[in-house]
Structure formats: C-alpha cells, structure tokens
C-alpha cells in the first residue's frame, strides 16, 4: 500500500472557467478610453473589441476616489474611498450593469480592478474600523512603506473583521453587477490564505476568473487563474536595449517550465497602465523589436494582454492622475493583434494553461541571437517559431524537436514552411517566423 504521506499534492486545486481556455485580456482605462470617460461611452466600443478577438475586458477600479491627499486633479483610481459604490466620474451602478450585460451578450466577460492592500485617507473605514489599518511607530495610519503612495494608507490583514468585510465586498459586485472576476492590485502584499478564502466564497456565486498583479507560483494553488509575467517583460525590454540576450530569455522559459505548473496562466504583455504612464510607451520600451515582442507574447505560453490604445498605435504616455484621451485610428498593430488572437483561438497548441501545449526548445546554431521552440498539442496541432532578437539578419539551422513528422505552413501566408532537423531559416533583424499545422 502506498504511504499517503508521500503522495504529491496537486499543484493547482482550482478550476479555471471554461471560457478562459483560449482567452485574451483587454485593459480599459475608462478615464482615457473615451472623451466622456464613462461606462456608457466605453460600451459603444465593445463590438470593436469582440471583433479584435477579446474575451475578457478588464476595467480599472470603478470605485469613488479619495479627495484627501489626492494626486493630480482627478486622483489615482487606486485610492479607493468606498468599496461598495461607483465612481460618478464613470457613471452609475446601472451603467456598470449595462456594460457588463452588453459584454455578455457579445460573448465576452468583464473583470474589475480590486484594490485590497490600501484605501484612501478619507475612506469611512478609517472612522468605523481604525483597527483594520496598519499603524506606524507613533500609532498613526501609514502609506505603503518605501513607495511614494502617500495618497493611500495600508490595511492590516491580521484582522479577521477586515478579511470578512473585503470578501463580502468582492462578492457584492459579482452579485450586483454580474462581473466575472477581478484583477487584484499588488496581490502579493495581501496574504495568500485570504485570497484562497475569497476565491472559494466567490465560486459559490458563479465561476470567476482572478488575475493577480504579482509573480508568484503559490498564488495559483487555490486563488488565482493568472499572474503577471513581469520578468518576461523586463527581460524583453533589456534585450531590446542591448542589456540582455536571448540567453536571458531562456532563463525565464526554463523557470516557467520547471518551477511553474502547466495548469497556470502567466499574463504576457508589452504594455499596461503602469508601463505606459511611468516607464514609457511600447515604442520607447521595445523600439524596432516591438512587433517581435507582440508576436512572442501571444505564441509562447501565457495569457496575452493588450492595453487600450495599443491597437491604435498609441505613441503617448497617458497621464495617470488626469484626463488624457486616446486618439483612435487604424494602425497596423491592431491588425497584427487581430491576426494573432485569431491564430490563438484556432490552434489548441496556443491555448491557455493545461488546455494548451508546453513550449519545447528547438536548438539552433545562433543561440546568442535567436530563440526557437515548438508547441505540440495532444491533438497533433502544433506551432513552431523562431525569433531573431538582434539588430542584424540571421541565418539559422534548426535542430530536432518533437513534431518532426508534422507538416507546417506559414502562420500568415499559408504557404508551406519547411521544418525538420537541419532546416535553415532566414530571419531579418528583429524578425520572426511562425509555422502552424494546417487546419482541416
């Protein structure tokens, strides 16, 4: 008889919602998304997002913003004054309900940004439950230490009453607005066991999707479907600026395969509200490598994110604390994303978590500049790709990898693509090639 003490525990104990298997995420900064900055105005864009291939629409925080110690004119959406109310800047609860219902009618889901680590200084909880807040050595409320977040003060998750309140507040929006989950701000600053309890409570209402703004394997065990792949983005940025090489990217992928279970989603992105506002536009971040970074963010393992305005080629840093409208226009990047998302949905090898296929390294003879891999699904659907992450052309010979008996076509042209041991691919500077098995 086996000794139960030595049986492996399942690395993931939650069940991802079925609709997330091939999903991609779109972040809406509702303040900048439309001239009106409202849910009602943003709702008009939903058919366009559906046609782009979006499945999950992420709304930045919908709650009223604190006025005490506010930054800028409009303040940070992450300085929450009331967890159970809608920011009138964006509309009403009925407007939010209408937005969610319209998204559902189009086959999309909606998640809302949740800010559990801290509140605004003038949140009523400071008066009603001051014991729920962390205090400094003088006994005063305190902002998150070491950051310049002086418009917020930290909560104390050693308090059972706070944990119950926060869980019930999260459940409120699932019940009252029919949202489908949350993106959780600085999730690692809040204890994992709180998140596991909250997830279990939300699942009693409906299947939900939780995205953590953090990079930690243990958050996936029983709390979060997806976490940020911050280190992937950071490594790609360094490569684009000559401070790293594809070798450093292989370090990330080795870590991803050996230290993270197959049944998790790591969110891949080239931009988001933090990156755009504080570190630079995607053009500043990636320069001529941008298209390769976008393609790799979709065809390698992970759930892709697109930040509002990327599809329009937005080349401005959007002001964070004030109004700053996106200029909507047709742009080649929008078409690139549309094609990539269609490719992802058509090929099970590219699906999320355990629904998809893991990446297998394809050795090549220029690994200081080129990274290559194949993903082979149990259905014999497969994707093979090579990326030249350098500023000069590359001619690479590919090695052996699983799927050698499969035929491939170019993912864009549909023309036959030779891939076998010894195949030679020509790649321009910052170029790539992606092959897929033909669809029936």
Order of alpha helices (4+ residues) and beta strands (2+ residues): beta-alpha-alpha-alpha-beta-beta-beta-alpha-beta-beta-alpha-beta-alpha-beta-alpha-beta-beta-alpha-alpha-beta-alpha-alpha-beta-alpha-beta-beta-beta-beta-beta-beta-beta-beta
